[in-house]
Amino acid sequence: MQFLVNKASEIYILPNSQIPRSVTDCQNTRWKSYHRPDQKPSLDEIVFVVESNLVLHENALPSTQQFQEKTNQSMNIKDKFGLLKDVEQSKYYDLIVQVIRKYDAADPVTLYVTDFTANSGFYDHVWGGAKHLGDRDSDENGYKDGNSEKSKEWPGPYGKMSIQLNLFDDHGLYVRTFVNSGDWILLKNVHIKTPKNGGCLEGYMHHDRTPNIDVLEQRDSNDIDPRWKEAVRRKSEYWEKFKKQKEAWLQETAAAGEKRKPSEDPTKEGKLNSKKRRKERRAAALNNAEVIETKSLEHLNLNTNSELADKNLPEVLTLG
């Protein structure tokens, strides 16, 4: 119920149960007025209230029980939190993710994020083998490296574990100002859909009253959102698994290289002209690269997204 009043307005209050059934019953009615306690409504005003109350159907307003039921229903807001592995087309989700890449030179601002779960609707980022052998362990694969934004090499995680987010208006401004690569963030009401020109699933966040983005900060272990804690656990397990597979890949590659050492035959080599020698060297280099790539993709399976086994969480986690 709404009222339009000014400084000269008088408001009289009377409980619904005490509204008289007729004007003649108004003699002892106790109206309340906070400006003039001793004053009562005029006769015309009383007639209007009585007649309005008589024509009001008793079912027009909910009973006390119905009102309470509606109140409880309005408070029962559906939890939209989800993991990236479960997101579907044309639905809205709340997400806890880590920022892999940030591109803020244009509108919308673009983020690539992960929660270290895989979805078949995402783009497949494949590990490049020998190009990625640099040691980045000190900075979680270069998420916070100042040059990482300009690098074309994907820092991981590999496979279908990452989604592109497009942030417009206030959301884009907030991300441009406060969010950096490597940050863990809570996103609310992310619309998942496929772009008009087709392709992989993407996330969209358009204008809202306030940005639905929070940068998660390190706190005491007891105050950490358990959903964030789970995401950090998945991250730790993923990179530990990847590190072991990479070491095994290096060992097998080194062993295979020893077995494929070409035999030296100076007599035969001397008989070949320079053009043939260059052709043979190119062919040998190409064959070696193919063998390395095959081992990285098939034998050691570095780009798979198999489910990680659950483990007990430590009491305190370093959330990075």
N, C-alpha and C positions, 0 to 999 in steps of 0.2 A: 504494500500500500504506500502511495506517495502523496505528499501534500505540497502545495505551492503557497507559501506564506510570506509575510513581511513583518516589520516591527509592530504594526498595529493589529496584527492577527491575534485572535484568541482561540486557544485549543481546549475543548472540553472533552474529558475522558470518562467513559462509563463502560464497565464490563458488559460483554454481550449478554450474559445471563441476567443482568439487571435492567435491560432495556424494557420499558413498559409495553404492554400489549395495546394500550390506548392512551390518548392524551389525558384522559381523566385520571389515569393512574400515575401521573407524573408529579403529584404533589410532594411526595416524600423521596423522590429520586435524588441521590447524592452525586451530582456531577463534580468532577475535579477540574480545577483550573489553576495553573501554577502562577499566573500573573495576577488574577483576581479571584481568590479562593471563595469569596462570598457571592460572586455573581453567577447566574445561571444562563443557559442559552435562551434566546427569544422564543416566543410561541411558534413562530414559523419554523425555526430550526428544530424544535422538538417534534413538531408534526412531521417534518421531513424524515427525521431519524426513525420515528415510530412506523411510518408507512413503508420506508425502505426495509426495515426489519421484517415486516409482515409479508412482503412479497419475496423475500430471500428464501430460496428453497433450502431445506435443512441439509440436503446432500451437496450443496454448492461448495461447502467448505469441508475438508477432510476431518474425520474424527481424530481424537488424540492418538489412537492406535495407528490409524492410517498415516497420520503425520509422522509418527516415529518410524514407521516402516519405510516411508519415502526418504526420510533423513538418513537412515542406515544404508539404503541403496545408493544414495548420492555419495556417501563416504567410501563405498566399496569400489574404489578405482582399480581397474585392471592393471596389473604389473606388466609393463611393456619391456622389461629388461630381457635381453637375449644375447646369446653368443653368435659370433659371425657365422659359424657353421649352420645355424638354424634360420638365418634371415631369408625371407621370401619376397618375391615380387609384389609390389603395391601394398606393403604393410609398413607400419611405423614401429620403431624400436628405440629403447634406451640401451646404450652401449658403453662399456669400459674398454678402451683401446690405447695402444701406444702409437705415437706418431712416428712414421718411418721417413716420410718426405713431406715437405711443405713448399708450395709454389704460390707466392702472394703477389706476383708482378701484375696480375690481371684480375678481372672480376668475372666469374666468382673465384674466390680463393680455393685452392685445391689442396687437400690432404690425402696422403696414402697412409692407412692405419691398419693395425693388426691386433688381434687378441690371442694369436697363436692357436687358432682352430681353423680348419679348412672347409671351404664351400665350393662345390662343383661349378657354381655360377660365377666364380671369380677368374681373373686373368692368371695364367700359369707363368710365374716367374721362375725361369730355369737357371740353376747355378752354372756359371761359365767355366768351371774347371780351373785350369792353370792361370787364368786371368785374375782369379780371386784368392790367390795363395798368400797375400799380404797379411801380416798379423795385426788384426784390429781388435783383439780381445779387450784391450784397455778401454775401448769406447763402444762396446756392443755393436761391432760391425759398422762403425762410422756414423751412427745416427746423429751424433752431436758434432761431428767434424765440420769445421767451417766451410770446407769445400764440397761436402757431400751433396748439397743442394744442386750444384752444377754438374756433378758427376753423372755419367750415363750408366754406370754400373749399378745394378740393383744390390743393395746391402743385405737383403734377406729380411724376414724369412723367405725361403724359396718354396715353390709350389703355389697352390691356390689358397694362400693364407692371408691375402691383403685385399682391401677394398678401397676404391677411390671415393672421396667425399667432396661434394661441391657446396661451398658455403657462400650464401648471398647476404647482402644488406648488413644488418648489425652483427650477424654471426661471422661474416667475413672480416669485418673490422675488428672484432674481438680476437679472432685467430691471428690476424696480421699483427696485432699489438702484443698479445700475451702468450701465444702458444709457439713452441719451438720443437724441432725434431728431437725425438727422445722422450718428450713429455708423455705422461699417462694422463688421459682426459676422460671425463664422464660427459657423454652426449645424450641429450633427451629429445625424443620425438624425431628421430632420423627417418626420413621417407626413403625406402628402398625401392628402386625401380630400374628398368633398362632404358638407356638413352633412346631418343626417337629414331636415331639411325642404327639402332641395334647394338649388339655387343654384350659385354659382361655387366653384371649387376653393379650399380653404383648407389651412393647415398646422397641425399639432398636435404639441405636445411635452409629454408627461406625466412622471410621476415617474421618476427615475433615481438611481443612486448619487451621481453628481455632475452638476451642470448642464452640458449639452453646448453651452455658449455661450461664446465668447471675443470680447472687444472688440479689434479690430485697431488697432494703434498705429503711428504714423509711425516708420519706421526708415530706415537707410541704404538707398539704392536697391538695392544688391546683396542685401540681406536680405529684401526684400519678396516675399511670395508672388506668383508670376506670375499666378495666377488673380485675385488682388485687383487687380493692376496692369491686367489686361485689363478688369475691371469699371470701374475709374476712367477708362480710355480711352473705353469706351462711354458713360459718363456725360458726359464732356467733349464728345464728338461730338454726343450728343443735344441738349444745351442750346445748343451753337453752332448747330446746324441749326434748333432752335426759335426762337432769337433772330432769325435771318435771316428766317424765315417770318413772325414777328410784325411785323418792320419792314416787310416787303412788304405785309402785311395792312393796317397803318396807312396806308401810302401809298395803296393802292387805295381804302380806306374814305374817306380825305380827298378824293381825286379824285372819287369817286362822290357825296360830299356836295355838292361844288361844282356838279356837273351837275344835282342835284336841287333846287337852290334855288328855292322857289316864287316866281312872279311876283307882284308887289304890284299890286293893283287897288283903290285906296281907294274908288272909286265902288261896286264890287261888294261890297267888304267892309262898307261902311256899310249896305248894304241887308239884310245877314244879321243875324238876331237873335243874341243872346249864346249861346243854347243850340246853335244850328247851328255857331257858330264853335268852341265847345268840342268838339263832336263831330268836326269836321274836324281840329282839332289832335291829338286822340287817335288818329284814324285815320292821320294822317301820321306820328306818333311810332311807332305799331305797325309801319307799313310800313317805316320806317327801321331798326327793330330786326331785323326779319326779313331785310332785305337784308344787314345786317352779319353776322348769324349764318350766312346762306347762304354768304357769301364766306369766312368762317373755316373752314367745314366742307368746302366743295366746291372752291373755287378754289385755296386755298393748302394745304389738306390738313394742318392743324396737328395732327390727332389720329391720324395714321396711324402704323403701327409697322413700316415697311419696314426691311429689314436695312441696317445701316450698313456702309459699305465699310471694309475693314481699312486701317490706317495704321501707319507705323513709330512705335514708342514712343520718347519722349525718354529720355535717360539717367537723369534724376531726375524723379519726379512728386510733386506736392503732393497728397497723398491727403486730400481733403475731401469 
